[in-house]
Amino acid sequence: MIKTVTFHPSRIGCPSIPGTMKGIVMSLPGVSDVKVRYEERSIDVTFDDAKISVREIQEEIGREMGLAMEPGEPGGKKEGGAAESCPM
């Protein structure tokens, strides 16, 4: 079944991170769309849960980007969490 989940990264500190995150997540099997919202500090991921789980998406972003991720409601906003400087 197609689902959408919103993740809240532990930080999105510089303009290069959203593009990198989108590329990583779009390369995962079953992911059909990714919207990175820099200002809201969130990532909406649309995926087929028969091919990949929320946990697998979360773990892959964490592994590739070194970020803690919290799943939440689609389109959700989380205050704070931006790094003060770019970690890349």
N, CA, C and O atoms as a CHARMM CRD file, in Angstrom:
* protein
*
  352
    1    1 MET  N      0.83400  -1.16600   0.00000 PROA 1      0.00000
    2    1 MET  CA     0.00000   0.00000   0.00000 PROA 1      0.00000
    3    1 MET  C      0.89500   1.25000   0.00000 PROA 1      0.00000
    4    1 MET  O      1.93300   1.28300   0.66000 PROA 1      0.00000
    5    2 ILE  N      0.47700   2.26300  -0.74300 PROA 2      0.00000
    6    2 ILE  CA     1.23100   3.51000  -0.81600 PROA 2      0.00000
    7    2 ILE  C      0.92800   4.34000   0.43000 PROA 2      0.00000
    8    2 ILE  O     -0.23100   4.55700   0.78500 PROA 2      0.00000
    9    3 LYS  N      1.99100   4.79500   1.08100 PROA 3      0.00000
   10    3 LYS  CA     1.86500   5.59900   2.29300 PROA 3      0.00000
   11    3 LYS  C      2.77600   6.81900   2.18800 PROA 3      0.00000
   12    3 LYS  O      3.71000   6.84900   1.38600 PROA 3      0.00000
   13    4 THR  N      2.48800   7.81200   3.00600 PROA 4      0.00000
   14    4 THR  CA     3.37100   8.96400   3.14100 PROA 4      0.00000
   15    4 THR  C      3.66200   9.16800   4.61300 PROA 4      0.00000
   16    4 THR  O      2.75600   9.14200   5.44600 PROA 4      0.00000
   17    5 VAL  N      4.93400   9.37100   4.92900 PROA 5      0.00000
   18    5 VAL  CA     5.34800   9.65300   6.29900 PROA 5      0.00000
   19    5 VAL  C      6.23200  10.89400   6.26600 PROA 5      0.00000
   20    5 VAL  O      6.95500  11.12800   5.29800 PROA 5      0.00000
   21    6 THR  N      6.16600  11.67300   7.31600 PROA 6      0.00000
   22    6 THR  CA     7.02900  12.84100   7.45100 PROA 6      0.00000
   23    6 THR  C      8.07600  12.54500   8.51200 PROA 6      0.00000
   24    6 THR  O      7.76000  12.12500   9.62500 PROA 6      0.00000
   25    7 PHE  N      9.33400  12.77500   8.13900 PROA 7      0.00000
   26    7 PHE  CA    10.43500  12.62100   9.08100 PROA 7      0.00000
   27    7 PHE  C     10.90900  14.00300   9.49600 PROA 7      0.00000
   28    7 PHE  O     10.80800  14.97000   8.74000 PROA 7      0.00000
   29    8 HSD  N     11.42500  14.07100  10.70900 PROA 8      0.00000
   30    8 HSD  CA    11.99100  15.30800  11.22700 PROA 8      0.00000
   31    8 HSD  C     13.45900  15.04600  11.55400 PROA 8      0.00000
   32    8 HSD  O     13.77400  14.50000  12.61200 PROA 8      0.00000
   33    9 PRO  N     14.35700  15.43600  10.64600 PROA 9      0.00000
   34    9 PRO  CA    15.78600  15.19800  10.88500 PROA 9      0.00000
   35    9 PRO  C     16.26400  15.94800  12.11900 PROA 9      0.00000
   36    9 PRO  O     15.70700  16.98000  12.49300 PROA 9      0.00000
   37   10 SER  N     17.30400  15.41300  12.74400 PROA 10     0.00000
   38   10 SER  CA    17.87300  16.06700  13.91300 PROA 10     0.00000
   39   10 SER  C     18.46800  17.42100  13.55000 PROA 10     0.00000
   40   10 SER  O     18.61400  18.29400  14.40600 PROA 10     0.00000
   41   11 ARG  N     18.81000  17.59000  12.27200 PROA 11     0.00000
   42   11 ARG  CA    19.31000  18.88600  11.80400 PROA 11     0.00000
   43   11 ARG  C     19.22000  18.95000  10.28300 PROA 11     0.00000
   44   11 ARG  O     19.41800  17.94800   9.59600 PROA 11     0.00000
   45   12 ILE  N     18.92900  20.10500   9.78100 PROA 12     0.00000
   46   12 ILE  CA    19.06600  20.41600   8.35600 PROA 12     0.00000
   47   12 ILE  C     19.74600  21.77500   8.36100 PROA 12     0.00000
   48   12 ILE  O     19.08000  22.81000   8.39300 PROA 12     0.00000
   49   13 GLY  N     21.06400  21.77100   8.32900 PROA 13     0.00000
   50   13 GLY  CA    21.80500  22.98900   8.61100 PROA 13     0.00000
   51   13 GLY  C     22.29700  23.80000   7.43700 PROA 13     0.00000
   52   13 GLY  O     22.67100  24.95800   7.61900 PROA 13     0.00000
   53   14 CYS  N     22.31400  23.24900   6.25100 PROA 14     0.00000
   54   14 CYS  CA    22.79000  24.04200   5.13000 PROA 14     0.00000
   55   14 CYS  C     22.02600  23.64700   3.86800 PROA 14     0.00000
   56   14 CYS  O     21.44500  22.56300   3.80700 PROA 14     0.00000
   57   15 PRO  N     22.02500  24.50100   2.88600 PROA 15     0.00000
   58   15 PRO  CA    21.22300  24.25800   1.67600 PROA 15     0.00000
   59   15 PRO  C     21.57700  23.00500   0.88800 PROA 15     0.00000
   60   15 PRO  O     20.75900  22.54800   0.08900 PROA 15     0.00000
   61   16 SER  N     22.75900  22.43100   1.07800 PROA 16     0.00000
   62   16 SER  CA    23.11600  21.22300   0.32600 PROA 16     0.00000
   63   16 SER  C     22.46100  19.96600   0.88700 PROA 16     0.00000
   64   16 SER  O     22.30400  18.98600   0.15900 PROA 16     0.00000
   65   17 ILE  N     22.08000  19.96800   2.14300 PROA 17     0.00000
   66   17 ILE  CA    21.54600  18.76700   2.77700 PROA 17     0.00000
   67   17 ILE  C     20.22600  18.30100   2.16400 PROA 17     0.00000
   68   17 ILE  O     20.08700  17.10500   1.91100 PROA 17     0.00000
   69   18 PRO  N     19.24500  19.17800   1.91100 PROA 18     0.00000
   70   18 PRO  CA    17.99000  18.68700   1.33100 PROA 18     0.00000
   71   18 PRO  C     18.16900  17.91900   0.02000 PROA 18     0.00000
   72   18 PRO  O     17.54100  16.87800  -0.17300 PROA 18     0.00000
   73   19 GLY  N     19.00700  18.41500  -0.87000 PROA 19     0.00000
   74   19 GLY  CA    19.22900  17.71900  -2.13200 PROA 19     0.00000
   75   19 GLY  C     19.88900  16.37400  -1.93800 PROA 19     0.00000
   76   19 GLY  O     19.54900  15.40200  -2.61300 PROA 19     0.00000
   77   20 THR  N     20.83200  16.31700  -1.01700 PROA 20     0.00000
   78   20 THR  CA    21.51200  15.05600  -0.71200 PROA 20     0.00000
   79   20 THR  C     20.53300  14.05600  -0.12500 PROA 20     0.00000
   80   20 THR  O     20.51400  12.89000  -0.51900 PROA 20     0.00000
   81   21 MET  N     19.70800  14.52100   0.83200 PROA 21     0.00000
   82   21 MET  CA    18.70500  13.63800   1.43500 PROA 21     0.00000
   83   21 MET  C     17.73800  13.11100   0.39100 PROA 21     0.00000
   84   21 MET  O     17.42400  11.92100   0.36800 PROA 21     0.00000
   85   22 LYS  N     17.26800  13.99800  -0.47000 PROA 22     0.00000
   86   22 LYS  CA    16.30400  13.58200  -1.49400 PROA 22     0.00000
   87   22 LYS  C     16.92000  12.50400  -2.38400 PROA 22     0.00000
   88   22 LYS  O     16.26200  11.50800  -2.68400 PROA 22     0.00000
   89   23 GLY  N     18.14600  12.68200  -2.80000 PROA 23     0.00000
   90   23 GLY  CA    18.81200  11.69100  -3.63900 PROA 23     0.00000
   91   23 GLY  C     18.94600  10.34000  -2.95400 PROA 23     0.00000
   92   23 GLY  O     18.72000   9.30000  -3.57200 PROA 23     0.00000
   93   24 ILE  N     19.31100  10.35600  -1.68600 PROA 24     0.00000
   94   24 ILE  CA    19.45300   9.11200  -0.92500 PROA 24     0.00000
   95   24 ILE  C     18.10900   8.40100  -0.81500 PROA 24     0.00000
   96   24 ILE  O     18.01400   7.20300  -1.08100 PROA 24     0.00000
   97   25 VAL  N     17.07900   9.13200  -0.42500 PROA 25     0.00000
   98   25 VAL  CA    15.77900   8.51200  -0.19900 PROA 25     0.00000
   99   25 VAL  C     15.14700   8.05200  -1.51200 PROA 25     0.00000
  100   25 VAL  O     14.54200   6.98100  -1.55200 PROA 25     0.00000
  101   26 MET  N     15.27000   8.83200  -2.58300 PROA 26     0.00000
  102   26 MET  CA    14.69500   8.44400  -3.88000 PROA 26     0.00000
  103   26 MET  C     15.34300   7.18200  -4.43700 PROA 26     0.00000
  104   26 MET  O     14.73800   6.48800  -5.25400 PROA 26     0.00000
  105   27 SER  N     16.56500   6.87600  -4.00900 PROA 27     0.00000
  106   27 SER  CA    17.24400   5.67900  -4.51800 PROA 27     0.00000
  107   27 SER  C     16.77900   4.40000  -3.81000 PROA 27     0.00000
  108   27 SER  O     17.14600   3.30000  -4.22400 PROA 27     0.00000
  109   28 LEU  N     15.98300   4.53300  -2.75800 PROA 28     0.00000
  110   28 LEU  CA    15.52000   3.35500  -2.02400 PROA 28     0.00000
  111   28 LEU  C     14.38600   2.65800  -2.77000 PROA 28     0.00000
  112   28 LEU  O     13.55500   3.32300  -3.38800 PROA 28     0.00000
  113   29 PRO  N     14.34100   1.32200  -2.72000 PROA 29     0.00000
  114   29 PRO  CA    13.27100   0.59900  -3.40300 PROA 29     0.00000
  115   29 PRO  C     11.91100   0.94400  -2.79600 PROA 29     0.00000
  116   29 PRO  O     11.76200   0.98700  -1.57500 PROA 29     0.00000
  117   30 GLY  N     10.92800   1.18600  -3.65400 PROA 30     0.00000
  118   30 GLY  CA     9.57400   1.45800  -3.19000 PROA 30     0.00000
  119   30 GLY  C      9.26300   2.91800  -2.93900 PROA 30     0.00000
  120   30 GLY  O      8.09700   3.27500  -2.76500 PROA 30     0.00000
  121   31 VAL  N     10.28900   3.78600  -2.91400 PROA 31     0.00000
  122   31 VAL  CA    10.05400   5.21400  -2.69300 PROA 31     0.00000
  123   31 VAL  C      9.67300   5.86200  -4.01900 PROA 31     0.00000
  124   31 VAL  O     10.38600   5.73200  -5.01400 PROA 31     0.00000
  125   32 SER  N      8.53300   6.56400  -4.02000 PROA 32     0.00000
  126   32 SER  CA     8.06100   7.19400  -5.25300 PROA 32     0.00000
  127   32 SER  C      8.14500   8.71600  -5.23900 PROA 32     0.00000
  128   32 SER  O      8.12400   9.33800  -6.30100 PROA 32     0.00000
  129   33 ASP  N      8.24100   9.33000  -4.05900 PROA 33     0.00000
  130   33 ASP  CA     8.32000  10.78600  -3.99800 PROA 33     0.00000
  131   33 ASP  C      8.94700  11.21000  -2.68100 PROA 33     0.00000
  132   33 ASP  O      8.75100  10.57500  -1.64400 PROA 33     0.00000
  133   34 VAL  N      9.70700  12.29800  -2.74400 PROA 34     0.00000
  134   34 VAL  CA    10.34200  12.87500  -1.55800 PROA 34     0.00000
  135   34 VAL  C     10.21600  14.38400  -1.65300 PROA 34     0.00000
  136   34 VAL  O     10.56200  14.98200  -2.67200 PROA 34     0.00000
  137   35 LYS  N      9.72300  14.99200  -0.59700 PROA 35     0.00000
  138   35 LYS  CA     9.65700  16.45200  -0.52300 PROA 35     0.00000
  139   35 LYS  C     10.42000  16.87700   0.73100 PROA 35     0.00000
  140   35 LYS  O     10.01700  16.56800   1.85300 PROA 35     0.00000
  141   36 VAL  N     11.52000  17.58600   0.52300 PROA 36     0.00000
  142   36 VAL  CA    12.30300  18.09500   1.64100 PROA 36     0.00000
  143   36 VAL  C     11.87200  19.53200   1.87600 PROA 36     0.00000
  144   36 VAL  O     11.93300  20.36200   0.97000 PROA 36     0.00000
  145   37 ARG  N     11.44600  19.81700   3.07400 PROA 37     0.00000
  146   37 ARG  CA    11.01400  21.16800   3.44300 PROA 37     0.00000
  147   37 ARG  C     12.05900  21.76200   4.38400 PROA 37     0.00000
  148   37 ARG  O     12.04300  21.53400   5.59300 PROA 37     0.00000
  149   38 TYR  N     12.96000  22.52500   3.78900 PROA 38     0.00000
  150   38 TYR  CA    14.08600  23.10100   4.53500 PROA 38     0.00000
  151   38 TYR  C     13.60000  23.98500   5.67900 PROA 38     0.00000
  152   38 TYR  O     14.05700  23.83900   6.81300 PROA 38     0.00000
  153   39 GLU  N     12.68800  24.88800   5.39300 PROA 39     0.00000
  154   39 GLU  CA    12.21400  25.82500   6.41700 PROA 39     0.00000
  155   39 GLU  C     11.46200  25.11700   7.54600 PROA 39     0.00000
  156   39 GLU  O     11.58800  25.50000   8.70900 PROA 39     0.00000
  157   40 GLU  N     10.67900  24.08000   7.20700 PROA 40     0.00000
  158   40 GLU  CA     9.90900  23.34400   8.21300 PROA 40     0.00000
  159   40 GLU  C     10.72600  22.24900   8.89300 PROA 40     0.00000
  160   40 GLU  O     10.28600  21.64100   9.86900 PROA 40     0.00000
  161   41 ARG  N     11.92700  22.01000   8.35600 PROA 41     0.00000
  162   41 ARG  CA    12.81300  20.96700   8.88300 PROA 41     0.00000
  163   41 ARG  C     12.12500  19.59900   8.87700 PROA 41     0.00000
  164   41 ARG  O     12.09000  18.88200   9.87700 PROA 41     0.00000
  165   42 SER  N     11.57700  19.27400   7.69700 PROA 42     0.00000
  166   42 SER  CA    10.88800  17.99000   7.57700 PROA 42     0.00000
  167   42 SER  C     11.09400  17.40500   6.18700 PROA 42     0.00000
  168   42 SER  O     11.43700  18.11000   5.23800 PROA 42     0.00000
  169   43 ILE  N     10.87300  16.09300   6.09300 PROA 43     0.00000
  170   43 ILE  CA    10.98100  15.36000   4.83300 PROA 43     0.00000
  171   43 ILE  C      9.74100  14.48200   4.71400 PROA 43     0.00000
  172   43 ILE  O      9.49800  13.62700   5.56600 PROA 43     0.00000
  173   44 ASP  N      8.95300  14.69300   3.65200 PROA 44     0.00000
  174   44 ASP  CA     7.79000  13.84700   3.37100 PROA 44     0.00000
  175   44 ASP  C      8.22100  12.77200   2.37800 PROA 44     0.00000
  176   44 ASP  O      8.74900  13.08600   1.31100 PROA 44     0.00000
  177   45 VAL  N      8.00100  11.52400   2.72200 PROA 45     0.00000
  178   45 VAL  CA     8.39400  10.40000   1.86600 PROA 45     0.00000
  179   45 VAL  C      7.15000   9.58200   1.52500 PROA 45     0.00000
  180   45 VAL  O      6.43800   9.11300   2.41200 PROA 45     0.00000
  181   46 THR  N      6.90100   9.42100   0.23000 PROA 46     0.00000
  182   46 THR  CA     5.81200   8.57000  -0.25000 PROA 46     0.00000
  183   46 THR  C      6.44300   7.27400  -0.73000 PROA 46     0.00000
  184   46 THR  O      7.39000   7.28500  -1.51600 PROA 46     0.00000
  185   47 PHE  N      5.90500   6.14700  -0.24600 PROA 47     0.00000
  186   47 PHE  CA     6.54300   4.86000  -0.52200 PROA 47     0.00000
  187   47 PHE  C      5.51400   3.73200  -0.50100 PROA 47     0.00000
  188   47 PHE  O      4.40300   3.88300   0.00800 PROA 47     0.00000
  189   48 ASP  N      5.91600   2.60500  -1.06600 PROA 48     0.00000
  190   48 ASP  CA     5.11300   1.38800  -1.06200 PROA 48     0.00000
  191   48 ASP  C      5.58700   0.53900   0.11200 PROA 48     0.00000
  192   48 ASP  O      6.71000   0.03500   0.10900 PROA 48     0.00000
  193   49 ASP  N      4.72200   0.38300   1.11900 PROA 49     0.00000
  194   49 ASP  CA     5.14800  -0.33600   2.31900 PROA 49     0.00000
  195   49 ASP  C      5.29900  -1.84000   2.11100 PROA 49     0.00000
  196   49 ASP  O      5.72900  -2.54900   3.02100 PROA 49     0.00000
  197   50 ALA  N      4.95200  -2.33200   0.92500 PROA 50     0.00000
  198   50 ALA  CA     5.22300  -3.73900   0.60000 PROA 50     0.00000
  199   50 ALA  C      6.68500  -3.92000   0.18500 PROA 50     0.00000
  200   50 ALA  O      7.20000  -5.03800   0.17900 PROA 50     0.00000
  201   51 LYS  N      7.35200  -2.81000  -0.16200 PROA 51     0.00000
  202   51 LYS  CA     8.74100  -2.87000  -0.62300 PROA 51     0.00000
  203   51 LYS  C      9.74600  -2.34000   0.39000 PROA 51     0.00000
  204   51 LYS  O     10.90300  -2.75900   0.39000 PROA 51     0.00000
  205   52 ILE  N      9.31500  -1.42200   1.25500 PROA 52     0.00000
  206   52 ILE  CA    10.22600  -0.83600   2.24200 PROA 52     0.00000
  207   52 ILE  C      9.39900  -0.33800   3.42800 PROA 52     0.00000
  208   52 ILE  O      8.25300   0.08300   3.26700 PROA 52     0.00000
  209   53 SER  N      9.98800  -0.39300   4.60500 PROA 53     0.00000
  210   53 SER  CA     9.28000   0.04600   5.81000 PROA 53     0.00000
  211   53 SER  C      9.73900   1.43900   6.23600 PROA 53     0.00000
  212   53 SER  O     10.78000   1.93100   5.80000 PROA 53     0.00000
  213   54 VAL  N      8.94500   2.05100   7.09000 PROA 54     0.00000
  214   54 VAL  CA     9.31800   3.35300   7.65500 PROA 54     0.00000
  215   54 VAL  C     10.66300   3.22200   8.36400 PROA 54     0.00000
  216   54 VAL  O     11.53700   4.07600   8.22000 PROA 54     0.00000
  217   55 ARG  N     10.81700   2.16300   9.11800 PROA 55     0.00000
  218   55 ARG  CA    12.07100   1.95200   9.85600 PROA 55     0.00000
  219   55 ARG  C     13.27500   1.83500   8.91700 PROA 55     0.00000
  220   55 ARG  O     14.33900   2.38100   9.20600 PROA 55     0.00000
  221   56 GLU  N     13.11300   1.12800   7.79600 PROA 56     0.00000
  222   56 GLU  CA    14.22000   0.98800   6.84400 PROA 56     0.00000
  223   56 GLU  C     14.59300   2.33900   6.22900 PROA 56     0.00000
  224   56 GLU  O     15.77400   2.63300   6.04000 PROA 56     0.00000
  225   57 ILE  N     13.59100   3.15400   5.91900 PROA 57     0.00000
  226   57 ILE  CA    13.86600   4.49100   5.38300 PROA 57     0.00000
  227   57 ILE  C     14.61500   5.30800   6.43200 PROA 57     0.00000
  228   57 ILE  O     15.63100   5.93700   6.13900 PROA 57     0.00000
  229   58 GLN  N     14.10700   5.28700   7.63200 PROA 58     0.00000
  230   58 GLN  CA    14.70200   6.01700   8.75200 PROA 58     0.00000
  231   58 GLN  C     16.15300   5.59200   8.97000 PROA 58     0.00000
  232   58 GLN  O     17.02700   6.44400   9.13200 PROA 58     0.00000
  233   59 GLU  N     16.41400   4.30000   8.97500 PROA 59     0.00000
  234   59 GLU  CA    17.76500   3.78700   9.19400 PROA 59     0.00000
  235   59 GLU  C     18.70900   4.17300   8.06200 PROA 59     0.00000
  236   59 GLU  O     19.86700   4.50700   8.31100 PROA 59     0.00000
  237   60 GLU  N     18.22900   4.13100   6.83200 PROA 60     0.00000
  238   60 GLU  CA    19.08700   4.47300   5.69400 PROA 60     0.00000
  239   60 GLU  C     19.48000   5.94600   5.72400 PROA 60     0.00000
  240   60 GLU  O     20.63900   6.28300   5.47900 PROA 60     0.00000
  241   61 ILE  N     18.53300   6.82000   6.01900 PROA 61     0.00000
  242   61 ILE  CA    18.86400   8.25000   6.13100 PROA 61     0.00000
  243   61 ILE  C     19.86900   8.45200   7.26400 PROA 61     0.00000
  244   61 ILE  O     20.84800   9.18200   7.11000 PROA 61     0.00000
  245   62 GLY  N     19.62700   7.81600   8.37900 PROA 62     0.00000
  246   62 GLY  CA    20.55500   7.93000   9.50500 PROA 62     0.00000
  247   62 GLY  C     21.94500   7.43500   9.17100 PROA 62     0.00000
  248   62 GLY  O     22.94000   8.06700   9.52700 PROA 62     0.00000
  249   63 ARG  N     22.01300   6.30100   8.48500 PROA 63     0.00000
  250   63 ARG  CA    23.30400   5.71200   8.12000 PROA 63     0.00000
  251   63 ARG  C     24.04700   6.60300   7.12000 PROA 63     0.00000
  252   63 ARG  O     25.23800   6.86900   7.28700 PROA 63     0.00000
  253   64 GLU  N     23.35500   7.05400   6.09800 PROA 64     0.00000
  254   64 GLU  CA    23.99200   7.84000   5.03300 PROA 64     0.00000
  255   64 GLU  C     24.31400   9.27900   5.44400 PROA 64     0.00000
  256   64 GLU  O     25.32900   9.83700   5.02700 PROA 64     0.00000
  257   65 MET  N     23.44600   9.87400   6.26000 PROA 65     0.00000
  258   65 MET  CA    23.59200  11.28700   6.59600 PROA 65     0.00000
  259   65 MET  C     24.08000  11.52400   8.02500 PROA 65     0.00000
  260   65 MET  O     24.44900  12.64500   8.37600 PROA 65     0.00000
  261   66 GLY  N     24.08300  10.48200   8.84600 PROA 66     0.00000
  262   66 GLY  CA    24.47800  10.65300  10.23500 PROA 66     0.00000
  263   66 GLY  C     23.47700  11.49700  11.01100 PROA 66     0.00000
  264   66 GLY  O     23.85700  12.28000  11.88100 PROA 66     0.00000
  265   67 LEU  N     22.18100  11.33200  10.68900 PROA 67     0.00000
  266   67 LEU  CA    21.12800  12.11700  11.32200 PROA 67     0.00000
  267   67 LEU  C     20.17100  11.22900  12.09200 PROA 67     0.00000
  268   67 LEU  O     19.83400  10.13400  11.64100 PROA 67     0.00000
  269   68 ALA  N     19.73900  11.68700  13.23700 PROA 68     0.00000
  270   68 ALA  CA    18.64000  11.02800  13.94100 PROA 68     0.00000
  271   68 ALA  C     17.35900  11.48300  13.26800 PROA 68     0.00000
  272   68 ALA  O     17.22400  12.65400  12.91200 PROA 68     0.00000
  273   69 MET  N     16.42000  10.56800  13.09100 PROA 69     0.00000
  274   69 MET  CA    15.17400  10.88600  12.39900 PROA 69     0.00000
  275   69 MET  C     13.99400  10.50800  13.27200 PROA 69     0.00000
  276   69 MET  O     13.99600   9.45600  13.91200 PROA 69     0.00000
  277   70 GLU  N     12.98300  11.36700  13.29600 PROA 70     0.00000
  278   70 GLU  CA    11.73700  11.07800  14.00200 PROA 70     0.00000
  279   70 GLU  C     10.61300  11.04500  12.98000 PROA 70     0.00000
  280   70 GLU  O     10.38700  12.04300  12.29600 PROA 70     0.00000
  281   71 PRO  N      9.88700   9.91000  12.85300 PROA 71     0.00000
  282   71 PRO  CA     8.73100   9.92400  11.95400 PROA 71     0.00000
  283   71 PRO  C      7.58600  10.69200  12.59800 PROA 71     0.00000
  284   71 PRO  O      7.45900  10.72800  13.82200 PROA 71     0.00000
  285   72 GLY  N      6.75100  11.30800  11.75700 PROA 72     0.00000
  286   72 GLY  CA     5.60700  12.06200  12.24500 PROA 72     0.00000
  287   72 GLY  C      4.49000  12.05200  11.22000 PROA 72     0.00000
  288   72 GLY  O      4.49000  11.23100  10.30300 PROA 72     0.00000
  289   73 GLU  N      3.56100  12.94100  11.36900 PROA 73     0.00000
  290   73 GLU  CA     2.43400  13.03600  10.45000 PROA 73     0.00000
  291   73 GLU  C      2.85900  13.70900   9.15200 PROA 73     0.00000
  292   73 GLU  O      3.69300  14.61400   9.18600 PROA 73     0.00000
  293   74 PRO  N      2.30700  13.29200   7.99100 PROA 74     0.00000
  294   74 PRO  CA     2.62200  13.93800   6.71700 PROA 74     0.00000
  295   74 PRO  C      2.35700  15.43700   6.78100 PROA 74     0.00000
  296   74 PRO  O      1.32200  15.88500   7.27600 PROA 74     0.00000
  297   75 GLY  N      3.32300  16.20400   6.26400 PROA 75     0.00000
  298   75 GLY  CA     3.18200  17.65300   6.23600 PROA 75     0.00000
  299   75 GLY  C      3.43000  18.31700   7.57300 PROA 75     0.00000
  300   75 GLY  O      3.24500  19.52500   7.71800 PROA 75     0.00000
  301   76 GLY  N      3.85100  17.52500   8.55600 PROA 76     0.00000
  302   76 GLY  CA     4.05200  18.06000   9.89700 PROA 76     0.00000
  303   76 GLY  C      5.24300  18.98200   9.97300 PROA 76     0.00000
  304   76 GLY  O      6.16100  18.90600   9.15700 PROA 76     0.00000
  305   77 LYS  N      5.21900  19.86000  10.96700 PROA 77     0.00000
  306   77 LYS  CA     6.30000  20.80200  11.17700 PROA 77     0.00000
  307   77 LYS  C      6.87700  20.58100  12.56200 PROA 77     0.00000
  308   77 LYS  O      6.14700  20.28400  13.50700 PROA 77     0.00000
  309   78 LYS  N      8.17100  20.72300  12.67800 PROA 78     0.00000
  310   78 LYS  CA     8.81900  20.60300  13.97000 PROA 78     0.00000
  311   78 LYS  C      9.67200  21.84400  14.17000 PROA 78     0.00000
  312   78 LYS  O     10.44200  22.22200  13.28800 PROA 78     0.00000
  313   79 GLU  N      9.54100  22.45600  15.29100 PROA 79     0.00000
  314   79 GLU  CA    10.33800  23.63400  15.60200 PROA 79     0.00000
  315   79 GLU  C     11.73700  23.21500  16.00900 PROA 79     0.00000
  316   79 GLU  O     11.93600  22.13600  16.56700 PROA 79     0.00000
  317   80 GLY  N     12.70400  24.07700  15.72800 PROA 80     0.00000
  318   80 GLY  CA    14.08000  23.83000  16.13700 PROA 80     0.00000
  319   80 GLY  C     14.72500  22.74100  15.31900 PROA 80     0.00000
  320   80 GLY  O     14.16200  22.28900  14.32200 PROA 80     0.00000
  321   81 GLY  N     15.92400  22.31000  15.73900 PROA 81     0.00000
  322   81 GLY  CA    16.58000  21.19100  15.10400 PROA 81     0.00000
  323   81 GLY  C     17.56000  21.52200  14.00600 PROA 81     0.00000
  324   81 GLY  O     18.24500  20.62200  13.51800 PROA 81     0.00000
  325   82 ALA  N     17.65900  22.76300  13.59600 PROA 82     0.00000
  326   82 ALA  CA    18.61000  23.10200  12.54000 PROA 82     0.00000
  327   82 ALA  C     19.99500  23.25800  13.15200 PROA 82     0.00000
  328   82 ALA  O     20.14600  23.80100  14.24700 PROA 82     0.00000
  329   83 ALA  N     20.98900  22.78200  12.44000 PROA 83     0.00000
  330   83 ALA  CA    22.34500  22.96500  12.90300 PROA 83     0.00000
  331   83 ALA  C     22.73600  24.41900  12.71000 PROA 83     0.00000
  332   83 ALA  O     22.24200  25.08500  11.80000 PROA 83     0.00000
  333   84 GLU  N     23.61300  24.90500  13.55600 PROA 84     0.00000
  334   84 GLU  CA    24.06000  26.28100  13.42100 PROA 84     0.00000
  335   84 GLU  C     25.04600  26.44200  12.27900 PROA 84     0.00000
  336   84 GLU  O     25.18600  27.53700  11.73300 PROA 84     0.00000
  337   85 SER  N     25.72100  25.38200  11.91400 PROA 85     0.00000
  338   85 SER  CA    26.62900  25.43900  10.79000 PROA 85     0.00000
  339   85 SER  C     26.45500  24.17400   9.96300 PROA 85     0.00000
  340   85 SER  O     25.95300  23.16000  10.44700 PROA 85     0.00000
  341   86 CYS  N     26.86700  24.25100   8.73600 PROA 86     0.00000
  342   86 CYS  CA    26.72000  23.12700   7.82500 PROA 86     0.00000
  343   86 CYS  C     27.66600  21.99700   8.21100 PROA 86     0.00000
  344   86 CYS  O     28.87400  22.21200   8.30600 PROA 86     0.00000
  345   87 PRO  N     27.13000  20.78300   8.43700 PROA 87     0.00000
  346   87 PRO  CA    27.98600  19.66700   8.82600 PROA 87     0.00000
  347   87 PRO  C     28.68800  19.01500   7.65300 PROA 87     0.00000
  348   87 PRO  O     29.49900  18.11100   7.85200 PROA 87     0.00000
  349   88 MET  N     28.40100  19.44400   6.44700 PROA 88     0.00000
  350   88 MET  CA    28.96300  18.78200   5.26800 PROA 88     0.00000
  351   88 MET  C     30.28000  19.42200   4.89100 PROA 88     0.00000
  352   88 MET  O     30.91400  19.00500   3.92100 PROA 88     0.00000
